[in-house]
Amino acid sequence: MAYQHAFGDVEHIKKLIKIIMDQTKTTFDEALKEINYTQIWAKSVESLAQARKACYP
């Protein structure tokens, strides 16, 4: 369950970043910086990795 939530969070953020990329014609990293999501993205990916490790040791 925790893994599914973490995965869903990452997917949601990825969709938001893609919208920004499309609107501003920027790269993934540029869009992250533009919307100040760099730390949020890093924490979401870390959370997903921890949940996966806990579920699939």
C-alpha positions as CSV (number, residue, x, y, z in Angstrom):
1,M,0.0,0.0,0.0
2,A,2.8,2.4,0.9
3,Y,4.5,1.7,-2.4
4,Q,1.4,2.3,-4.4
5,H,0.9,5.7,-2.6
6,A,4.6,6.7,-3.2
7,F,4.3,5.6,-6.8
8,G,1.1,7.6,-7.3
9,D,2.8,10.7,-5.8
10,V,5.7,10.4,-8.2
11,E,3.4,9.9,-11.2
12,H,1.3,12.9,-10.2
13,I,4.3,15.2,-9.9
14,K,5.7,13.8,-13.2
15,K,2.4,14.8,-14.9
16,L,2.6,18.3,-13.4
17,I,6.2,18.7,-14.6
18,K,5.2,17.5,-18.1
19,I,2.5,20.2,-18.2
20,I,5.1,22.9,-17.3
21,M,7.5,21.5,-19.8
22,D,4.9,21.6,-22.6
23,Q,3.8,25.2,-21.6
24,T,7.3,26.6,-21.3
25,K,9.1,24.5,-23.8
26,T,11.8,23.5,-21.2
27,T,13.6,20.4,-20.3
28,F,12.6,18.3,-17.3
29,D,15.3,19.8,-15.1
30,E,14.5,23.3,-16.2
31,A,10.8,22.8,-15.4
32,L,11.7,21.4,-12.0
33,K,13.7,24.5,-11.2
34,E,11.0,26.8,-12.7
35,I,8.3,25.6,-10.4
36,N,10.7,25.0,-7.5
37,Y,9.9,21.3,-7.4
38,T,13.5,20.1,-7.3
39,Q,13.4,19.1,-3.6
40,I,9.9,17.8,-3.8
41,W,10.9,15.5,-6.7
42,A,14.0,14.3,-4.9
43,K,12.0,13.5,-1.8
44,S,9.2,11.8,-3.8
45,V,11.7,9.6,-5.6
46,E,13.5,8.8,-2.3
47,S,10.1,7.9,-0.7
48,L,9.3,5.6,-3.6
49,A,12.7,3.9,-3.3
50,Q,12.3,3.4,0.5
51,A,8.7,2.0,0.1
52,R,9.9,-0.4,-2.7
53,K,12.8,-1.6,-0.6
54,A,10.5,-2.2,2.4
55,C,8.0,-4.1,0.2
56,Y,10.5,-6.0,-1.9
57,P,13.7,-6.6,0.3
